[in-house]
Amino acid sequence: MTSTLRRVLVSAPALEGDFAAAGWRQPDAALLHRQHDAFCELLDGLGCEVVVASAPDGLVDAVFAYDPVFVTGSGSIVLQMAKPQRQGEAERLAAACRTAGVPIAGRLSGSARADGGDLFWIDDHTLAAGRGYRTNAEGQRQIADILAREGATLERCDLPHDRGAAHVLHLLSVVSPVADNLAVVFEPLAPVPLLELLDERGIRRVPIDADEYETIGCNVLAIRPGVVVVADGNPRTRRALEAVGVEVHAYAASELSKGDGGPTCLTRPLLRRA
């Protein structure tokens, strides 16, 4: 999650669709488009090869490319998403991954549900998986079976009810790796097993305060160890990261954040390498 980000897939935003039904605050479409272009330019300027998938008709959440598929060492896992407005995204993004050279390593089936936002690598062989309203026990079980084929294990981290099923709460809403030994964490909503995993591995926490949790301050994208991208408008988070030696780059996010997604949400990393 913090090795150098070499290649990344993003999805151009849909400028028309039922934003309200998807839980967005209505964005300015033209500004949404410009902000996404600027975000891509920032990633390119930081040394990432940016692959852009075309905008899908009406799928306004598809701009959050981290969620529909999850990439492992063997390829992509095609997920099944619980949110009704996100049906159809996984196959579309899996096809974009295949075009970019990433094969399919497995698929969820049956009653399994999972979002990429509930999944992140603690280390090369350990995946933390949130269980909440977007990822269920069967989803975790099937992902664990796929990971076992490549020698990796899954650690379950149950999420709280918080504001209920209608409100998105992903594991990556409350934690973002910054370096091998550092992560930002919103501790009030962080699962205890997650905090224990971080402590066991000697990963220090940069705590995020409640005001900036609300403005996506805890969702941070590592470009390489100690170099991150954050949504603009989170000055305390930025100062806290800079105080521990992290290089911080901010992007304008007034419209992109209206769907409650940050910089990690906007990306599907295809290749990280030390």
C-alpha positions in Angstrom: 0.0 0.0 0.0 3.0 2.4 0.4 5.5 1.0 -2.1 6.1 3.4 -5.1 3.0 3.7 -7.1 4.2 3.0 -10.7 0.9 2.6 -12.6 -2.7 3.5 -11.6 -6.1 3.2 -13.2 -8.7 6.0 -12.7 -12.2 6.4 -14.1 -13.3 9.7 -15.7 -16.3 11.0 -13.8 -19.9 10.7 -15.2 -21.2 14.2 -15.6 -24.8 13.2 -15.8 -26.8 10.8 -13.6 -28.8 10.6 -10.4 -26.3 12.0 -8.0 -28.9 12.3 -5.2 -29.9 8.6 -5.4 -26.2 7.7 -5.1 -25.9 9.8 -1.9 -23.9 12.7 -3.5 -24.3 16.3 -2.8 -25.0 17.8 -6.3 -21.7 18.7 -7.9 -20.9 21.3 -10.5 -20.3 19.0 -13.5 -17.8 21.2 -15.3 -15.8 21.8 -12.1 -16.0 18.0 -11.3 -14.4 17.3 -14.6 -11.7 19.9 -14.2 -10.8 18.7 -10.7 -10.5 15.1 -11.9 -8.2 16.2 -14.7 -6.1 18.1 -12.2 -5.9 15.1 -9.9 -4.7 13.0 -12.8 -2.1 15.6 -13.7 -0.9 15.7 -10.1 -0.4 11.9 -10.1 1.4 12.1 -13.4 3.7 14.8 -12.0 4.5 12.6 -9.1 5.8 9.9 -11.4 2.7 7.7 -11.8 1.6 6.3 -15.1 -2.1 7.2 -15.2 -4.5 5.0 -17.2 -7.9 6.6 -17.7 -11.0 4.6 -18.2 -13.8 6.4 -20.0 -16.7 7.9 -18.1 -19.6 5.4 -17.7 -23.1 6.6 -18.6 -25.0 7.4 -15.4 -22.7 5.5 -13.0 -21.8 8.5 -10.9 -19.9 6.4 -8.2 -17.7 4.8 -10.8 -15.2 7.6 -10.4 -14.2 5.9 -7.1 -12.2 3.2 -8.9 -10.8 1.6 -5.8 -14.0 -0.2 -4.9 -15.2 -2.5 -7.8 -12.1 -4.7 -8.1 -9.1 -5.4 -5.8 -5.6 -6.2 -7.2 -3.4 -8.9 -5.6 -0.1 -10.3 -6.7 -1.9 -12.6 -9.1 -4.3 -10.1 -10.7 -7.7 -8.6 -10.0 -10.5 -9.9 -7.8 -13.8 -8.9 -9.4 -16.0 -7.9 -6.4 -19.8 -7.8 -6.0 -21.0 -4.5 -4.5 -23.8 -4.1 -2.1 -24.9 -0.6 -3.1 -27.6 -0.8 -5.7 -26.4 2.2 -7.6 -23.0 0.5 -8.2 -24.2 -2.6 -9.9 -22.4 -3.1 -13.2 -19.2 -1.3 -12.1 -17.1 -4.4 -11.3 -17.2 -6.0 -14.8 -16.5 -2.7 -16.4 -13.5 -2.0 -14.3 -12.2 -5.6 -14.5 -12.3 -5.2 -18.3 -10.3 -1.9 -18.0 -7.8 -3.8 -15.8 -7.5 -6.6 -18.4 -6.9 -4.0 -21.1 -4.1 -2.5 -18.9 -2.5 -6.0 -18.6 -3.9 -7.1 -15.2 -5.5 -10.6 -15.5 -8.5 -11.7 -13.4 -7.4 -13.8 -10.4 -10.8 -14.6 -9.1 -14.5 -13.5 -8.7 -16.9 -13.2 -5.9 -20.1 -15.2 -6.4 -23.5 -16.0 -4.8 -24.3 -13.9 -1.7 -20.7 -12.5 -1.3 -20.5 -8.8 -1.1 -17.3 -6.6 -0.8 -16.0 -3.1 -1.6 -12.4 -2.4 -2.2 -12.6 0.3 0.3 -12.8 -2.3 3.0 -9.6 -4.0 1.9 -6.0 -2.9 2.4 -2.6 -4.6 2.7 -1.0 -4.5 6.1 2.1 -6.2 4.5 2.9 -8.2 1.4 1.0 -11.3 2.8 -1.6 -9.9 5.1 -4.8 -8.3 4.0 -7.0 -6.4 6.5 -10.7 -6.7 5.6 -13.4 -4.7 7.2 -16.8 -6.3 7.8 -19.7 -3.9 7.7 -22.6 -2.9 5.5 -20.6 -3.0 2.3 -18.5 -6.2 2.9 -20.1 -9.3 4.4 -18.8 -12.5 6.0 -19.2 -14.5 2.8 -17.3 -11.9 0.9 -14.5 -12.1 3.4 -14.5 -16.0 3.2 -14.3 -16.0 -0.6 -11.6 -13.4 -0.7 -9.6 -15.4 1.9 -9.9 -18.5 -0.3 -8.6 -16.6 -3.3 -5.7 -15.1 -1.3 -4.7 -18.5 0.1 -3.8 -19.6 -3.4 -1.0 -17.1 -3.4 0.1 -17.6 0.2 -1.6 -14.5 1.7 -4.0 -14.4 4.7 -7.0 -12.2 5.6 -7.4 -10.5 9.0 -11.1 -9.6 9.8 -11.8 -6.1 11.3 -15.4 -5.6 12.1 -16.7 -2.0 11.6 -19.2 -0.2 13.8 -22.8 0.7 12.9 -21.9 4.4 13.0 -24.7 6.1 10.9 -26.2 3.0 9.5 -26.4 1.0 6.2 -27.3 4.1 4.1 -24.0 5.8 5.0 -20.7 4.6 3.6 -18.2 3.5 6.2 -15.3 1.7 4.7 -12.2 0.4 6.6 -10.2 2.9 4.5 -12.5 5.7 5.9 -10.7 5.3 9.2 -7.1 4.3 8.2 -4.6 5.1 5.5 -1.1 3.7 5.3 1.6 6.4 4.8 4.8 4.3 5.1 5.8 0.9 6.4 5.8 2.2 9.9 3.2 5.0 9.8 -0.6 5.4 9.1 -3.2 8.0 9.7 -6.1 6.8 11.8 -9.4 8.1 12.9 -9.3 6.2 16.2 -12.9 6.7 17.5 -14.3 4.5 14.6 -11.3 2.2 14.1 -11.9 -1.5 14.9 -9.9 -2.7 17.8 -8.4 -5.6 15.8 -7.1 -3.0 13.3 -5.4 -1.0 16.0 -3.9 -4.2 17.4 -2.5 -5.2 14.0 -0.9 -1.8 13.6 0.6 -1.9 17.1 1.9 -5.5 16.6 3.8 -4.4 13.5 5.2 -1.2 15.1 3.1 1.1 12.8 2.8 4.5 14.4 -0.5 6.4 14.2 -1.1 9.9 13.2 -4.6 10.6 14.7 -7.2 12.5 12.6 -9.6 14.8 14.4 -13.4 14.6 14.0 -13.8 17.8 11.9 -11.3 16.6 9.3 -12.6 13.1 9.3 -15.8 14.6 8.0 -13.8 16.3 5.1 -12.1 13.0 4.1 -8.9 13.9 5.9 -8.3 10.3 6.9 -8.3 9.1 3.3 -4.7 9.6 2.2 -3.0 8.1 -0.9 0.6 7.0 -0.6 2.6 7.7 -3.7 5.7 6.2 -2.2 6.8 5.9 1.5 6.4 9.2 3.2 5.0 11.0 0.1 1.2 11.3 0.0 -1.7 13.0 -1.7 -4.6 14.4 0.4 -7.8 16.3 -0.3 -7.5 20.0 0.1 -9.2 21.6 3.1 -7.6 19.4 5.8 -4.9 21.7 7.2 -4.5 20.0 10.6 -4.0 16.6 8.9 -1.4 18.1 6.6 0.4 19.8 9.5 0.4 16.6 11.5 1.8 14.6 8.6 4.5 17.2 7.8 5.5 17.2 11.5 6.6 13.6 11.2 8.5 14.2 8.0 5.8 13.3 5.4 5.8 15.2 2.0 2.2 16.2 1.4 0.5 17.2 -1.9 -3.1 18.4 -2.0 -5.6 18.5 -4.8 -8.8 20.6 -5.1 -11.6 18.4 -4.0 -14.7 20.5 -3.5 -16.7 18.5 -6.1 -14.9 15.2 -6.1 -15.5 14.9 -2.3 -19.3 15.4 -2.7 -19.6 11.6 -3.1 -17.7 11.1 0.2 -14.5 9.7 -1.5 -10.9 10.8 -1.2 -7.7 10.3 -3.2 -7.4 6.5 -2.5 -11.0 6.0 -3.5 -10.3 7.7 -6.9 -7.6 5.3 -7.8 -7.1 1.6 -8.6 -3.4 0.9 -8.2 -2.2 -1.5 -10.8 1.5 -1.7 -9.9 3.5 -0.8 -6.9 7.1 -1.6 -6.6 9.8 -0.8 -4.1 
